[in-house]
């Protein structure tokens, strides 16, 4: 290994024979997974594992590595339990991060948390497997026989057995190992960044499967060390393609039901009634308690692309060119256009937006997290700018908006001088906003695009003389 810092950390390990877990990829999932695995403790509060996060030697990868090695979670978070886990691991010295892939040779477990994108410019859309394959090859180059290789990355069904296993078998053959040297399993993440970031890993249900019974058993043993399986039991499926399909199906279901609610949102606005009042009444019925709602748009790394993975898998991995998934395809298309509905509403309410100043309140796609990947705010902003609007951005957590390069304010500015205030992300800071005190003498259009504001907040603004409009409510309050 070439890293002096890594060598020094390995030399200082308090328990050299403690199993080493490597997390490949330190993004929003991998970094949190590293924290979760370091939290695994025995009866006398000793760590089960030493954990090393591995990322690429890019500027962003190096930033994440440096943050973890300094005892900081690499992304802004409001989850104090997550930061406490990092603090404890830093103090106990059972967490380190590096870009040195040779460390895989010492690992008992390697968890794959590499992003896997869809190329929407291709027709039909395809999966960009090159980077993922390269990551698996790197593991195959260094990993020792009998290492558990756990794929957490969301992949098209079939990738574990048709891509991961062949790549590892090829590497094993080249190194003179048995082609079945590695224990390969799949267990998809259900990480939910936000207030319960860490809990979404350690206090949540898991589905898993192994290429072999030995691999599945090893996966179960590993997951049980850091997941509260007494309250949240594991579910073993018969083969990896079933586990992979479970992730794609649950995200496709969610994306499709969100798309369904969009047409009801347009109806409620046109008929001028409160769709959220209707939804809340329906949610009382236990079978419909998870009913979705119309809003500003679908963002993040899962629902924006995962519904397409089934058809990609059918076509590219199984040769089933005639097998189609029209509901999944349509849900993605509808959800991609959702932010444009808000642009049209603001444009109509202002009688045009050319030259108008708009304050966009919320850049992250999800409350209480600084995640801007596929954020619907980006679609809204770019379309509004194209139409001649001037946009100012606020978000309490996002300091850098890498996808756009736009500057983001962290303190809510005065509403004076804005023609419209558009609330899009349900951050607590907006829920707590004292509308009257904040508005003072300003009377801009207030547009709630995502059920961010309460009825009382909107009523107060309306009573002060502001024009108020809401997705799913129209002008009804």
N, C-alpha and C positions, 0 to 999 in steps of 0.2 A: 504494500500500500504506500502511496506517495504522500499522503497527507500527514504532516508532522502533528497537527492538532488531533487528528483521529488516533494516531499511534499513541500520543500522550494520554488521551482519554481511555483507550483500551488498557494501557499500562496501569492506570489508576483505578480500574474496576475493583470494587471492594469484594466482589464474589466472582472471580474469573470463570467459574463453571456455570454461572447463571445463564439460562438460555437467552440467546440474542434474537430479537425480532427486528426485521428491517421493513420499513414502510416505504415503498417506491412511489414517490410523488407526494409533495407537501402542499397540495392545494387545499380547498375548503374541506374536503373529505379526509385526505391523508394526514394533514396537520392535526385535525381533531381525533383521528384514529390513533395517532401517536400518543396523544394525551390520554386517551382511554386505556390503551394497552399499558402505559406506565402506571396507571392507577390500580392494576391488578396486584393485590397484596395477600400475603399469607396471614395466619392467625396472630403473628407477632409483628404485623405491619411491615414486613420486609417485602420488597418487590419480587414478583414472580419472574419478571423479565428485565433485561436491559434492552432499550429500544433505540434504534438508529433510524432517523429519517433520511432518505436519499432523494436528492433532486438534481436537476441538470445544472451545469455551470453557466447558466444564463444570468443576466442581471436580476431578474425576478427570482430565479432559483436561489441565487446567492443571498438575496435579501431575506428570503424565508429561512434559509439555513442560519444566517447570522441572528435573526430574531430568536429562533428556538435556542440557539446556543447561549444567548444572553438571558434566557428565561422568560421570553415574551411569546405569546401566541402571535403568529405572523399576520393576522388580520384583525381589524377592530371588532370587538365583540362586547356584548352587554352581559354575557354569561359569566358570572363571577366564579362558578364552580369550575369552568373550563380553565380560567386563568390560575385558580388555586391548584389544579392538577398539574399545570405546567410549572408553577412555583415549587411544588413539592418534589416533582421529578428533577428539577434543576438543583434543588438543595440536596437530594439524595444521590444525585449524579447518575441516574439511570436513564437519562435521555440525552442524545447527542444528534447532530445533523451534519451531513456531509454531502459532497458530490462525488465521492470516491466509490465507484461501483464495486471495487474489489472486496468491499466489506461483506457482500453477499456470500462470500465463501465461508464466513463464520456463522451465518444465520441458521437457526433452527426453523424459523418461519419467515417467509417473505410475503408481504401483503401488497398486492398490486392496486394502486389507486391512480392510474394514469388516465387523463381525460381522453375521450374518444368522440371526435366530432363528426357531424354530417356535412357533406358538401352539398349545400342547397343549390349551387350554381349548375351542378350536373343534372341532366334530365334522363332518367329519373334520378332523384337524390341518391347519393351513395355514401358509404361509410369510409372515413379516412383512416384506414387500418395501418398505414405505414409506420407512424410513430409508435403505435401500440405494439406492432410486431417487433420493432427495434428494441423496445423496452423488454419484451419477453426474451429476445435473443441475448440481451445483456445479462439477464438473470441466468439463462442457460450457460453462458460463458463462464460464470463464476460460482454458481450455487453448488453446494455439496450434495451427494446422493442422500436420499431420505429426507430432504428438506420439504416441509409443507409449503407449497406455493398457492396462496389463496387469492383468487381474483375477486376483487370488490368492484372493479370498474363495471359500469353498466354497458353491456355489449349486446349485439344482435344475437338472438338464440342460436346456439351452435358454435359460437366462437371458441369456447373453452376446449371443446373436443376437436374442432376442425382447424383451429389456428394455434391456440396455446400449446396443446399437447404435441402436435407435429413439430413445432419450433423447438420445444424442449427435447423431444426425442432426437431430433437432428443434432442438437448441441451435445446431448449425451453420447451419441455415437461418435461424434468427432473427438470427444474427450476420452473415449474408450470405456464409457460406462454402459450399463444396461439401459435400453431405451425407456424402461419403466422405473428409472432411478428416482424420479421426483414424485412426490405426493401432491397431486393437483386437485384443487377443490374450487368451488364457486359459492360465494355468499354475498349477495348484493347489499350495499349500504342503503340505509334509510335516513341519512343524516339530514337534520333540519336546522340550519344555522339560525340563530336568534336567541331567545331567552333560555331555551332548554337544549342548547347545542350539544353539550356533553351527554345529557340524559337521553338524547335521541339515539345514542350509541349503546350506553351501558344499561339503560332502563327502557328497552324496547325489544320487540320481537324480531327474531332473525330466521330467515330461510337459508338453507344451505344444501349442498350436495357434493359428492366426490366422484372423481373418475373411477375410483375403486373403493371398496369397503374400507380398506386401510386408510385411504386419503380422507374419506368421510369421517372415520373415527378420529383421525388426527385433527381434522377441522373442528369437530364437536368439542374435543378436549381443549383446544385453543380458545374457542369462543366462550366456553364455560368459565374460563379464568377471569374474564373482565366484564361479562354480561350477567346481569341479575336474572339468571335462568329460573330461579324459584318463582318469581312473579311473572317473568316473561320467557316462557319455555321456547326452546329451539324447535324448528320444524325441519326434519330431514326429508328431502325429496329423492326420488329414485335415480335421477341422473342430472348432470349439469344443465342440459338444455331445458329441463323443467324449472330449475332455479332461475336461469336466465330469463325464461318466458314469464315467470312470476313477476319480475321487476317490470318488464315491458308491458305486461297486461295491466298491472295496477296503475302504472302511469298513463297508459292509454285510456283506461276507464276514467281517470280523473280529468284528463284533458278533454275527453269527449263530453263529459257532463258539464264542464265549464263552457264549452262551445254551445251546448244546448241552451244554457241559460242566457246566452247573448240574444237570441231571438225574442225571449221573454222580456229582456231588458228594453229592447226597442219598442215592444208593444206597451209596456208600462209607461214609458216616457211619452209615447204618442197619446195614450189614454189618460195620462196624468194621474196615475195612482202609484203607491209606494210598493215596489216589488219586494223590498226587504221585509216589510210587514207580512207579506204573503209567505215568503220563505221561512221566516221565523215561526209562523203558525204551522207550516207543514213539518218543520224540523221537530216539533213536539212528538210526532209519530216516530217511534223508535226505529222503524225500518227506513226512515228518510232523514235521520238525524245528521247525516253528512252531506246533505244537499248543497250543491255549489250555488254561486251567485254571479251575476254579471259584474263587470268591473273595468279596470283600466287596461288590463292585458295580462298575458301569461309570460313570465320571465324565468330566468334561472337556467340551469344546465340540464334539467330532466324533461319537464313537460313540453318544452319547445322542440325537442327532437326525438325523444324516446318512442313516441307512437309510430315513427317511421321505421324503426329497427326491425319490426316483424316482417314487413314486406321486403326490406333489404336482405334479411336473412333468407327468406324464401327464395328470392331471386339469385343471390350471389353465393349462398352456401349450400342450398339444396336443389338448385336448378329448377325451381317451381315458378317459371316466368308468368304463368297464367293465374297464379293465386294472388288475389288482390285484397286490400284492406281499406275499403272506401270510407268507413266511419273514421278510422284513424287518420287517413290522409286529409279528410275534410276538417277534422278537429284542428289539425295543425294549421291549415289554411285559414280557418275562421279566427283562430286565436292570434295568428300573426297580424291580422287586420284590426284587432280590437283597439289599439291605440289610435288608429286613424278615425275611428268613430268619435273619440274625444276631441280630436283636431276639428272635425266637422261641427261638433256641438259648440265649441268655443268660437269658431269662425262665424257660425250662425248667430250666436248670442251677441257678438261684437259687431255684427254686420261687416265682416271681413277682418282679417288679422294682419294685413300688410301694414307695417310701421307700428304695430301695437306692441307694447311691452308686457310680457307674460312672466310671472314668477312660477316656476315649476317646483312644487314642494314634494321632494322625494326623487331620488335617483336610483337607489337600490331597488331591486325587483321585489324584495321581501322585507317586512318590518324588522327593525332592530338588528340588522346585519349590513355589512358594507360590501354586498355582492351585486355587482352591476352586469354580470354576464347575461346577455340576451335580455337586458332590461327593456320593458316596453317604453320607458322614458326616452330611450334612445330613438325609437321609431317616432314617437310624438315630437321630439325636439327637431329631428332632421326634416320631418314633413312641415312643421311650423316655420322653420327657417327658410325652407324652399318657397314657402308662400309669403315670405317677407316679414315675418314676426321677429322681434328681438326677445331672446329668452335668457332669463337669469335662473340659475339652478341652486337649490338648497337641499342639503341632506345632513343630518347631524353626525353621521358616521363616515360617509364617503369623503375622503380627502383628495383622492386621485380617481378620475374617471378614465381608465386606460383605453376603453373602446372608442372614445371620442376625442380625448384631449381637452375637453371643456373644463373650465374652472368651476368649482363647486364651493358654495358658501357653507360654513358649518354653523354660523349664527343666523337666525332668521332675520332678514332685513325688514326695514319699515315698509309697509305696503304702499306708502305714498309714491306716486309716479308710475304705478303699474295699472294697466287696463284690466288684467285678469290675474286671479290667484287660482292656480290649478293644484289641488291636493290629490296626490296619486299613490303615496306609500303610507301605510297605516302605522307610522312611528308614534311612540307614546308622546313625544314632544308636541305633536299636532293634536292629539286627544286632549292634552292639558292646556292647550292654547286658550287664553282669555280673549275671545274675539273682539269684544268691544274696546278693551284697553289697547289691543294691538292695532286695530284699525284707526283709532283716533278720528281724524277728519277725512280719511280716505274712504272712497266708496267704489271700489273696483267690482267687476264681476267676480263672484266666488263660484268656482266649479269644483264639485266633489266628484272625482272620477272613479273612486274606489271605496265608497262607504267609510271614508276616513273620519269625517266630522259627525258629531252627534246631531240629533234633531234640534236640541237646545242651542247648540253653536250656530247652526244654520238659521234658526228662527231669530236669534239675536242679531245676526248680520242682516237678515231681511228687514227686521223692524227698524234697523238703523238706516235703511235706504239702499242697501246693496241688492243688486240682482243676484239671485241664488239659483243654481241649477245643479242637478245631481244625476249621475248615471243610475238608471233604475228607478228614478223618482220624477224626473223632469223638474218642473217647478213646484211640485206638491211637497208640502212640509208637514 
